[in-house]
Amino acid sequence: MAGQHELVELANAIMPFGKYEGRLLISIPEPYLVWYKNKGLPKGKLGRQLELILEIKINGLEHLIYPLVRK
């Protein structure tokens, strides 16, 4: 289970490459995340973050993440 620090970090995580480079992970469209998961998510922290973002989106919980985004 993620703690508050991890959720704030996740809310502010930026995609480092690809089609959505420079965008917040939470703003990446769900269909792209599904495609990427089927293709094979990257190993390590980024892969875990992308998988968690996908689960958040599938369950309609984005509204819990957006308030944690630093402006």
GROMACS elastic network, one bead per residue, 0.5 to 0.9 nm:
[ bonds ]
;  ai    aj funct       b0    kb
    2     5     6  0.79636   500
    2     6     6  0.56908   500
    2     7     6  0.63776   500
    3     6     6  0.53027   500
    3     7     6  0.62868   500
    3     8     6  0.87826   500
    4     7     6  0.50959   500
    4     8     6  0.62298   500
    4     9     6  0.85742   500
    5     8     6  0.52254   500
    5     9     6  0.61725   500
    5    10     6  0.85797   500
    6    10     6  0.60041   500
    6    11     6  0.85317   500
    7    11     6  0.60367   500
    7    12     6  0.86245   500
    7    65     6  0.74231   500
    7    68     6  0.76807   500
    8    11     6  0.50752   500
    8    12     6  0.63676   500
    8    13     6  0.86430   500
    8    65     6  0.78769   500
    8    68     6  0.55261   500
    8    69     6  0.70525   500
    8    70     6  0.85865   500
    9    12     6  0.52827   500
    9    13     6  0.60248   500
    9    68     6  0.86554   500
    9    69     6  0.87543   500
   10    13     6  0.50990   500
   10    14     6  0.87225   500
   10    24     6  0.89374   500
   10    25     6  0.77397   500
   10    26     6  0.80961   500
   10    49     6  0.66168   500
   10    52     6  0.86922   500
   10    53     6  0.80893   500
   10    65     6  0.82430   500
   10    68     6  0.88968   500
   10    69     6  0.88823   500
   11    14     6  0.87996   500
   11    24     6  0.74017   500
   11    25     6  0.74059   500
   11    26     6  0.64999   500
   11    53     6  0.89235   500
   11    65     6  0.56650   500
   11    66     6  0.67619   500
   11    67     6  0.84625   500
   11    68     6  0.58780   500
   11    69     6  0.53405   500
   11    70     6  0.82676   500
   12    24     6  0.62509   500
   12    25     6  0.76413   500
   12    26     6  0.82065   500
   12    68     6  0.76183   500
   12    69     6  0.54584   500
   12    70     6  0.67205   500
   13    23     6  0.83837   500
   13    24     6  0.56787   500
   13    25     6  0.58491   500
   13    26     6  0.80472   500
   13    46     6  0.87718   500
   13    49     6  0.82024   500
   14    20     6  0.89866   500
   14    21     6  0.74361   500
   14    22     6  0.56443   500
   14    23     6  0.54117   500
   14    25     6  0.55993   500
   14    26     6  0.87232   500
   15    18     6  0.77998   500
   15    20     6  0.62983   500
   15    22     6  0.54066   500
   15    23     6  0.56100   500
   15    24     6  0.61772   500
   15    25     6  0.57691   500
   15    28     6  0.86248   500
   15    46     6  0.83097   500
   16    20     6  0.81275   500
   16    21     6  0.51753   500
   16    22     6  0.60733   500
   16    23     6  0.82486   500
   17    20     6  0.67982   500
   17    22     6  0.73316   500
   18    21     6  0.52155   500
   18    22     6  0.89922   500
   20    23     6  0.56890   500
   20    24     6  0.84332   500
   20    25     6  0.84764   500
   20    27     6  0.89740   500
   20    28     6  0.68652   500
   21    24     6  0.86068   500
   22    25     6  0.89230   500
   23    26     6  0.83217   500
   23    27     6  0.66828   500
   23    28     6  0.72518   500
   24    27     6  0.53191   500
   24    28     6  0.69586   500
   24    69     6  0.88965   500
   25    28     6  0.54143   500
   25    29     6  0.89346   500
   25    49     6  0.80077   500
   25    50     6  0.69281   500
   25    53     6  0.69710   500
   26    29     6  0.81069   500
   26    50     6  0.86322   500
   26    53     6  0.61067   500
   26    54     6  0.85336   500
   26    56     6  0.87466   500
   26    57     6  0.82182   500
   26    62     6  0.73141   500
   26    65     6  0.76708   500
   26    66     6  0.78566   500
   27    30     6  0.87963   500
   28    31     6  0.86889   500
   28    32     6  0.70589   500
   28    33     6  0.71609   500
   28    53     6  0.87982   500
   29    32     6  0.55342   500
   29    33     6  0.66152   500
   29    34     6  0.89796   500
   29    57     6  0.87941   500
   30    33     6  0.50298   500
   30    34     6  0.61951   500
   30    35     6  0.86062   500
   30    53     6  0.87265   500
   30    54     6  0.64675   500
   30    57     6  0.65402   500
   30    58     6  0.76236   500
   31    34     6  0.50787   500
   31    35     6  0.61597   500
   31    36     6  0.85481   500
   32    35     6  0.50360   500
   32    36     6  0.60358   500
   32    37     6  0.85419   500
   33    37     6  0.60483   500
   33    38     6  0.85745   500
   33    41     6  0.88654   500
   33    50     6  0.71677   500
   33    51     6  0.78814   500
   33    53     6  0.82923   500
   33    54     6  0.61038   500
   34    37     6  0.51118   500
   34    38     6  0.62385   500
   34    39     6  0.85790   500
   34    54     6  0.72461   500
   35    38     6  0.51773   500
   35    39     6  0.61467   500
   35    40     6  0.85556   500
   36    40     6  0.59503   500
   36    41     6  0.59095   500
   36    42     6  0.89874   500
   36    50     6  0.89453   500
   37    41     6  0.51448   500
   37    42     6  0.89252   500
   37    47     6  0.88613   500
   37    50     6  0.84098   500
   37    51     6  0.73828   500
   37    54     6  0.87734   500
   38    41     6  0.77530   500
   40    43     6  0.88089   500
   40    47     6  0.88244   500
   41    46     6  0.82744   500
   41    47     6  0.51702   500
   41    48     6  0.82226   500
   41    50     6  0.75408   500
   41    51     6  0.77485   500
   42    45     6  0.84128   500
   42    46     6  0.65625   500
   42    48     6  0.82684   500
   42    50     6  0.87565   500
   43    46     6  0.69965   500
   43    47     6  0.52721   500
   43    48     6  0.76420   500
   44    47     6  0.55643   500
   44    48     6  0.64429   500
   44    49     6  0.88088   500
   45    48     6  0.51443   500
   45    49     6  0.61077   500
   45    50     6  0.86292   500
   46    49     6  0.50070   500
   46    50     6  0.60908   500
   46    51     6  0.85272   500
   47    50     6  0.51519   500
   47    51     6  0.61457   500
   47    52     6  0.85855   500
   48    51     6  0.51273   500
   48    52     6  0.61604   500
   48    53     6  0.86302   500
   49    52     6  0.50785   500
   49    53     6  0.61119   500
   49    54     6  0.85725   500
   50    53     6  0.50575   500
   50    54     6  0.61708   500
   50    55     6  0.86960   500
   51    54     6  0.50977   500
   51    55     6  0.63421   500
   51    56     6  0.87071   500
   52    55     6  0.50618   500
   52    56     6  0.61812   500
   52    57     6  0.86377   500
   53    56     6  0.50003   500
   53    57     6  0.61799   500
   53    58     6  0.85879   500
   53    62     6  0.84050   500
   54    57     6  0.50944   500
   54    58     6  0.60457   500
   54    59     6  0.85587   500
   55    58     6  0.50628   500
   55    59     6  0.61677   500
   55    60     6  0.85507   500
   55    61     6  0.85800   500
   56    59     6  0.53133   500
   56    60     6  0.61804   500
   56    61     6  0.51160   500
   56    62     6  0.60936   500
   56    64     6  0.89529   500
   56    65     6  0.86379   500
   57    61     6  0.59808   500
   57    62     6  0.59277   500
   58    61     6  0.78404   500
   59    62     6  0.83764   500
   60    63     6  0.76834   500
   61    64     6  0.56522   500
   61    65     6  0.73237   500
   62    65     6  0.52008   500
   62    66     6  0.63488   500
   63    66     6  0.55786   500
   63    67     6  0.72890   500
   64    67     6  0.65510   500
   64    68     6  0.77681   500
   65    68     6  0.54975   500
   65    69     6  0.70920   500
   66    69     6  0.54213   500
   66    70     6  0.89743   500
   67    70     6  0.81425   500
